[in-house]
Structures are given as structure tokens and as C-alpha cells.
Amino acid sequence: MSEASVVSVAFQGEPGAFSFSAARKFFGPEIHVQPFEQFRQVFEALAAGIVTHAVVPIENSLYGSIHENYDHILQHGFKITGETTIRIAHQLITRPGTSFEDIRRVFSHPVALDQCRQFFREFPHLTPVSFYDTAGSVKMLMQQQFPDAAAIASEAAAEIYGGLILKKNIEDNENNSTRFFLLTKQMKRAEKFHSADFWKTSLVFATANAPGALFKAMACFALRDLNLTKIESRPIREKPWEYLFYVDVVGCIQDRSVRKAIHHLGELTSFLKVLGSYRPTT
């Protein structure tokens, strides 16, 4: 999109990571990206104005939500302006000239290693070694030139760093996908809103610790035939055994029914914040 020439995007990992692929899916291959080692640094870069956007993983289809990022979004008050999904396909990557028989150690992000447990059961002589990033493990492998090591990462990472794919798609489950949020400091007005388009609105709220409180909150959406695609609770750290509820509802904030449901919800809750209204990218 034409906006890409002025956009810079922070993400966790190295070029070739799945977050990198998500950023390119939002803005195209020419987008300027800024990699960081930790999620915290991604949010700090956006807060400081070092970048205009951030792309963060928020939920994996097999392993659930990335709670750290939900906490960061609420802490910083950034707005969700987009969503996309990336298929997670893990490749076993080595330096050219290294054979499978040479390998004794396999580096990757802990989540990626965990998603390839069947592969490690099949080849017990291979020791999984945690690293901060999938693509970063390939980059490190090419720099350090370990003769007995491999990495687990994306096909894009192999292409970027000149790695050799020895075994393809070694993940345990082919239905492995991750949702990513596109974040900005301020919510953009949905100028091209059409009621026929598919939109989502994400919000977070807290209720009184009283019988039926959550039921009444959910009724705000049910009474207006609004579909919830996600609801999840997170502990409120300052209030033990009390919770925030994160909800994704189908519809745009400009929808009259969505707007009225949120207004109604605000009358029943002790805390309510709209995190964003966005059209998912396919």
C-alpha cells in the first residue's frame, strides 16, 4: 500500500521471523522494519516514536494467547488497527555442507521447539536448545558456523541467511497458525467502513465480584445478536482473584448495534476500554 513508504514497523525477532512475515503481509515486501529481541522493547519503541507501528503475535491456534502482549497493550494504551494470521510451518535448517547425521543440537525459540516435540521423539539424539528467536537462531548458526548444529525456523529465514533446509514442515500439527495484531498509538477512523465487510472490535472490561455480573455483561452482546469470537480472563495484579475480560466481537465500532452494546456494557462494568476496531487481513 502507498502508506508503506512512510511506515516503520517494530517486531520481535529477526528478519525471517513469523512476525516479520506478518508485517510484510500488512504492508508489502518493501516495508521498513525494526527488529527487537524482546516484546517489551517493541512496545517501548512504539511509545517513543521510533516506529509508527508494531506487529505482535497475540494468539496461537494450538497454544492459546500470548498473555504478555495483552498486558503490554493495556499498559501502553495502543490501538489495534489490524489483524492477520500466519501459518506456522517449521523447517530444520543447517549451514550448507552440514548433513543430518552431523547434527547433535537444534536451536530455536522455546515455543517452536515445543511445537516440534514429535520430531525430537523420533530423533532422540538431537538436543533442543532454546534461543530468543526462530530466525535469529538461523542467523546465529550461519555466523558461528557450528559443525554439529541446526535451527528450526521459517522457509523465509533460510532464504534470508543462506541456510539449507534439511527437513520441511517438522511441526507436530499442520493446523498451526498464529494471529498477529497491528498496533498504533492512536485509533484510525474507519473511513471506508461498509456494513457488509467483516470487522472485529476488541475490548477489555472488569465487572463487580457479584453473582450474575458476567452473565449480564455478556447479555449486552447476546441481546443484539452480536457474535463473540473470543473471551478470555486475565488476573488483575493489583486485586488478587479479580479479573479482566478480553473480548473480540464481530462488527465495527461504527455499527449501531456494536456501539449500543458497548454503551450498555459500560453501565454494568467497573472498567471498560475499547482496544480497537479493525478489518482482518486475509
MOLIN-V956337 format. One line per field, one symbol per residue. ss: DSSP state (a for helix, b for strand, c for the rest). psi: psi as a letter, one per 40 degrees, with the letter a starting at -180 (. if undefined). burial: b if it has 9 or more other C-alpha atoms within 8 Angstrom, else e. A space follows every 10 residues. Layout:
BEGIN
ss->???
psi->???
burial->???
END
This chain:
BEGIN
ss->caaaaacbbb bbcccccaaa aaaaaaaccc cbbbbbccaa aaaaaaaccc ccbbbbbbbb cccbbcaaaa aaaaaaccbb bbbbbbbccc bbbbccccca aaccbbbbca aaaaccaaaa aaccccbbbb cccaaaaaaa aaaaccccbb bbbcaaaaaa accbbbbccc ccccccbbbb bbbbcccccc cccccccccb bbbbbbcccc ccaaaaaaaa aacccccbbb bbbbbccccc ccbbbbbbbb cccccaaaaa aaaaaaaacc bbbbbbbbcc bc
psi->ideddehhhi ihaiheiddd ddddddeiee ihihiididd dddddddeed idiihiidhi ddeaigdddd dddddefihh eiiihhhhhh ihhiihehid ddhdihiiid ddddefdddd ddgeehhhhh ieiddddddd ddddfhefii ihaidddddd efihhdhige idhefhihii ihiidihihg dfhhdeihii hhiiiiiigi hedddddddd ddeefhhheh hiihihdegh eiiihhhhhh iidehddddd ddddddeeie hhhhdihihi h.
burial->eeebeebbbb bbbbbbbbbb bbbbbebbee bbbbbbbebe bbbebbbeee bbbbbbbbbb beeeebeebb ebbbeeebbb bbbbbbebbb bbbbbeebee ebbbbbbbbb ebbebbbebb eeeeebbbbb bbbbbbbbbe bbeeeeebbb bbbbbebbeb bebbbbeeeb bbeeebbbbb bbbbbebeee eeeeeeebbb bbbbbbbeee eebeebbeeb bbeeebebee beeebbeeee eebbbbbbbb bbbebeebbe bbebbbebbb bbeebbbbbb be
END
